């Protein structure tokens, strides 16, 4: 029962070119590139059998190999991380139970998020892929709302129904709530954490489906599964006091560095 973790990383990001090579300074004052921090996060996951970086850029390849990562070169035509993971799986081969996509812009992803995700997919045979969701406290919801008010994408939210089956994901803050919440109050909004665990067959099928209207509008790769009526399991994870944020914009760098300092992450 083997688990492969793939870290897709591309240089030519539309919103933030060269993002995987951006240095992030930890609590010890030592800078490490985003791709290195993502790789180190993957190595901390219990039960992972293999970790690879999947990229189309020689600069990222050189950086990753420089700190000891295994690298798989993929096509520059991959439209998103899921397509890159699918190509990496084809190049690697092997009979893996599941493939985890740990996107390279989430260096603060705790190991237990991925461990819970793998356990959730194993426990629900009806699900074809799984992804974590984190209930927003008032402070996180306020931050998401502020980002949208300023025209920034601060994160993705998720809505799910019975059996935690995914209904929709959006860069807008959904579901709507007019409530006012104190910083540590739980809210009805769930932040989608950009990690996925796929069964190999569904991952291999994904690149063969055309981009649907919802994926095209939102720019969210997971919507392609929903638009093709595939079963997505949303696994609720717990922060356990850990702060979490994705690096989407240059303005996120000092925010993430501040979080690392507060949590003592070197």
N, C-alpha and C positions, 0 to 999 in steps of 0.2 A: 504494500500500500504506500506508494511513493509520491512525494510532493515536490514539484519543481516550482521555484520562484523565479519569475522573469521580471527584470527591471527595465522597461522600455524607456529609452532616452533619445531625444532628437535635438539637434542643434538649432534648427530653423523654426523655433516656436514663433507663432504670429504675434502673440502678446509680449513675449519676453525672449528674444533671440539669445542663444548661448546659455540658457538658464541652467543646464546641468553642470556647467563649469563655474557658476557663481560661488564665491567663497562665503561660508557662514561661520562666524566665530563663536565657539562654544564658551562654556563657563570658565574654562582654563585659559582663555585668551588665544587659543590656537585655531586658526582658520582651516576648514576643510571644505572641499567642494560639495555642492549639493549631491552629486552622483555618488560621492564617497559616503556621505552620511546616509543616503538611501540604502547603499550596499551594506553598511554596518548595521542598519536597522533590520535588514533581511537576515543577516547572519545570526541575530539574536533570537530568531524564531525557533522554538522547539518543534521538532518533527519535520523540519524541512530537509530534504535529501540533497538538493542541489540549488545553487543560486547563480544566475547568469545575468549579465547586462546585455540588452539587445539594442543596438544603435545602428545608424547609417552614416556616422561621421567619424573620420579618423582622429579628430581631436579628442572626442569623447572616448574613443577606443584607447588612445594612448594614455589618457588620464586614468581610465579604469584599470588597464593592465599595469600601470605604474604602482597602484596600491594593491595589486594581487587579485583582481577580479577576473573571472572567466567572462569573455566577451563573445557574443555571436553577432556577426554583421548581417544586417537586414536591408531591405530595399528602401530607398528614399521615397518610394511611392506609397508606403503604408500611411493610411489616412489618420490613424490613431493608435493608441497603445494596445488595444485589443488585436488589431490587425498585425501589429509588430510581434505580439506574443504568439499569434497563430503561426507566423512565418518562422519565428525562433523555434517553436515546437517542431515544425516540419524539418528544419535543418538539424536539430538535435536528435530527433527520433526518440525511441524508447517508449516503454509501456508505463506511463505515469497514471496514477489514480486521478490526480487533478493538477491543474496549473494555476498558480497564483500570480496575478498581475499586481505587483507593488509599484505603482507609478512613481517615477523618479522625482516628483515635486512634493513629496510628503515625508520629509525626513523625521518628523516627530511621531510617525505611526508607531504606537506601542506594539510589542511582540504579541501581546494577548489579543489584540484586535484580529490579527491574522490567525492565531491559534483558535480563537472562537469561530472564525469564519470557516476554517477547515472542518472543525467539529460540527458546525451547523450543516454544512453540505453533506457530510457523512450521515447525519441523523435524519435527513429529509430526502429520501430517494426520488421524490417527485420533482425536486428542484434541479435545474440544469446548470445554474450558476448561482453564486451567492455574493453578497456585498454588504459591508457593515454600515450601520446607521447609528448615530449618536444623538440622544435627546439633548436639545439645546437648553441651557440655562438662560436666564434673562440677559446676562452680559453678552453671551454669544449671539443671541437673537438680535440684540441692539446693534452689535457689530455688523451682522449680516444686513440689517436694514440700513445702516449708515452707508455701507459700501454701495448698495443699490441706489440710494439717494444721490450718491456722488458719481454714479455711472460706472462703478467698478463691480467686477464679479468677485465677491469675497468667498463664495462657496456655493455648493449645490445642496438643495434640500430634497427630501424623499417623502413620498406618500405611499403607504402600503395598507393592505386590508387583511382579511382572514388568513390565518396561517403565516402571516408576515409576508405574503406574496406581494411583490412590487406592483404598484399601480402607475406611478409616474415619478419622474425626476425633473427638476427644473433649476435653472440659475436664478429664478425669482424665488422669493421667500414664500413657500407654500407649506401647509394650507394657510389661508388668511386667518389672522386672529387680531382682534382689536384690543386684546388684553394688554395690560401694563404689568410687567414682571420685574421683581427685584433681581439684582445680579445673580443670586444663587437659586432663584425659584425655577422649578421645572416648567417647561412650556410644551405646547402640543406640536412644536416644530422639530423635525429631525434633520440633522446635518448629515449629508451623505459623505462617507469617507471613501475616497477614490481608490479602493482596493477591490479586486475581484478574485474569486476562485471559480474556475470553470471545469466542467467535465471535458475531457479532450475532444469528444465528438462535436460538442456544441461550439467549442473554440475553432475547430477546423472548418465548421460550416459558416461561421460568421463572415469571412471575407467574400463569400460568394453571394451574399445578399446585397441588394442595392441600398444606398442611403435613402431612408424614408423622409417624409416631410417633417416629422417631429425632430428627428436627429439633425436634419438640415437647419431647422429654426433655432434649436437650443445649442447645437454644437456639443451634444452629450452622446458619447459612443454607446452607452448602455441602453439608450432608447431604441437602438436597432433590434435588440432582443425583444423588447416589448412590442415593437411594431411588427414582429414576426411571430407573435403569440407564444413566446418562449417563457418558461417559468423561472422567474427571478426571486430568490429568497433574500429578504432583508434581515440581517442578523443584528439585533440590537446589542451593542457593546457598551461597556461602562468605562468612563474616563478614569476612575479611581484617583481623582485629584490631578490627573495629567492634563496639561493644556495641549491642544491640537490645532494646527493650522497648516494649510497648503500654501506653497509658494506659487502664486498666480501672477503677481505684479511686482515690479521693483520695490514698491512701498512695503511689501510683505517682509523684506529682508530684515530690517531692524526689529519688526514685530516678532519674527521667529527667533532672532538672536536674543531678544529680551526674554522670551519664553524659555530658551535653553538656559540662560543665566539663572532664572528663577527656579528652574527644576534641577540645576546642577549638572546639566548634560555637557560633557566635554567634547 
